[in-house]
Amino acid sequence: MRFLHVVNVRWFNATAWYAHMLCLGLEKLGHDAAVLGLPDSPPVKKSDNAGLVTYEARLNSSSPLIVPDSIRRINKYIKEYRPDVIVCHRGEMFWYFTHLRYRTKPTWKLVRVRGDRRTPGINPLNRWLYNNAVDHIVTSGEFMKDVHTDGLRVPENKVSVLFGGVDTDYFRRDGSGGERVRGEFGLKESDFVIGILGRFDPVKGHESLIKACSELIKGGRHDIKLMIAGFDAVTTEEDIRRILIEHNMTEHAFFTGRRDDVPALISAMDLGAIPSLGSEAICRVGMEMMACGVPVIGSRTGVIPEIFPEQNIFEPGDVDSIVGCIKDFSAVTEHYNYITFSERFADIFMR
């Protein structure tokens, strides 16, 4: 089958990653996958580097001077590529694809993927569109499926939950790499390393995790070391250093900076943590950690409670709850493989 993925994202975020892994998996399975995205955007460049067919259009603009050109390009690309399925990963220009699907009765099917926390408007127009102009809806978690089946009254059989998947040939346990990383940062074998990996942003919950580790150390857990891996975003490294100083954590925490050896970095951890205060519609980092054999604890937000053991779930921002999870967590890990993810996606259209 031929799949055209509309990935009009300005940066390579979780939504773009979800689409990219799906494209790679479909290609591995013998299908054809192409990407339509924004000009010179990271998703298009990454797809192009991976050998995928790519197209570009200014899909996110609502300017009356630009929209006609986007429509012309969409029509041209559909005619050239001849897809069996068009998959929209964002809402911009989705209205035009629904228009084509309903008004022109093409042979291709239309799929809307919901891989972020933004919900569709619950109104009569959307109820009609999703029931009449969309062939299938894929959500990255049950929490989003309910919005469509309950709010938009879409039949259960038109909505599928697919968590996503990582390349488990790349993200796998790297014992020697983990030992190398631990040695690089002067960690002892007896140290218990808790790792947080991702951009520096208040929504990622760094402060609550630092407070929890501080409480444990006060209580006698002097073996705890907090690995902070990531890069400046809304928050900076300096901001986090101030929080570490405030909670007497400077001797028990370290920053890794940007790294290319992420599987080795994860393999140096004894426990991964996703203390996010919101978001996490797709928990990419959690999947990567588990693929490397590292147990993960996380907050009850987004898809996290659906992919981690219940024992490893804490309330967002609740320091006592985080402390409890660190003291008593399940070592169970799931492997969310991108090939299985893509097989399940393709199966929707083989029924």
VENJO-V497633 format. One line per field, one symbol per residue. phi: phi as a letter, one per 40 degrees, with the letter a starting at -180 (. if undefined). psi: psi as a letter, one per 20 degrees, with the letter a starting at -180 (. if undefined). A space follows every 50 residues. Layout:
phi: ???
psi: ???
//
This chain:
phi: .bbbccbcbcaccccccdcccccccccccgcbbbbbacdfcdcccccccc gccbbbaccccbcccbddcccccdcccccccfccabbccbccgcdccccc cccbfccccbbbcbbaccccccadccdccccbbbcabbbcacdccccccc ccfcddccbbbbchabcccccadbdccccccccdbgcccccbcbbbbicc adccgdcccccccccccdchccccbbcbbiacacbbdcdccccccdbfbc cbaabcgcbcccdcdcccccacbbcdcagfcbcdccccccccgbcbbacc afcdccbbddccbbcdgcccccdccccabcccbbbcccccdccccccdcc c
psi: qppopommpirmahghgggghgggggghijrppqpoaqpkqghgghgghi jqpqqqqmhipjpihhghhggggggghghghmqhppooirhpjhhhhhgg gghilrhqqppppnkripqqpnrhghggghihjphqppqjqhhhghhghg gikpqhijpqpohaqrnihgnrpnghgghgghhhjkqrhiqoppppprqo phiikgghgggghgghghjimiippopopbqpdhqrhhghhhggghkljh ijqqqhapqilghgghiiqhpqpnkqiaclhomghghgghhjjpqpqrqm qcigiiiqqhhjprppioghhgghhhhnqpjpqqonphggghghghhhji .
//
